[in-house]
Amino acid sequence: MAVADYSIFLFHILFVGPLLILIGLYHDHPNFPKVIWQLLVILGIGIVLYHGWMAYSRYQLINSSK
C-alpha cells in the first residue's frame, strides 16, 4: 500500500493561498497600483485550485491501484 505525502498540497491550500487572498483583499498601502492587489487575489485562488487539483489527482492515482 502506497502512502501519499499531501503536506505540500495542504500547506499551499490552507496557508499560502488564503494568505495571498487576504493580503490582496485587505491591503492598506495606497501607493501600489490596484492591479497588484487584484493579481495577488487571483494568484491566491489559482494556488488553492492548482494544489487542490494536484492533491485530488494524487489521491485518485494512489487509490485507483487498489
N, C-alpha and C positions, 0 to 999 in steps of 0.2 A: 504494500500500500504506500503510495507516494504522499508525501506531506508537502503542501504548497506553503510558501512563505508570503504572506499577504502584508507584511509590515510596511513596506514602501508604499503600497497602494493605500493602505489605511491612513498612513501618515499624511499623504497628499490629500486624500478625501476629507479627513477630519480636521486638519490643521492648516496646511499650506493654501489650499483653495479658498476656504472660508476666510482666512486672514487677508488674502488679497481682495476678496469681495468686500470685506468690512472696511479695509483701508480705502478702497475706491468709493464706497458709498458714504463714509463718514469722515472724509478728509476735512482739514481745516486750514489748508495752506492755499491762499488765493493767488499766489504768484505762478503756479503751474497752470498750463492750459487745461481746460476741462476735458479735452480728448484723452489726456494722460490718465485721468481718473476713470474714465469710461473704459479705456483699454485694460486697466487693472481689474475691473469687474468682469469684463469679457474673458480675460486670461484666467481669472479665478474659476469662472464657470467652466471654461474649457479644461482646466486641470482636474476639476472634480469629475466631469463627464468622461474624460480620457482614462483616468485611473480607475473609475468605476467600471468602465467597459473592459479594461485590461484585467481587473480582478475577476469580473464575471467570466471572461474568456478563459482565464487560467482555471477557475473553478469548473467550468464545463469540460475543459481538457482533462483535468485530473479525474473527474467523476465519470467521464464517458468510457474510461478504460476498465471500469469495474464490471 
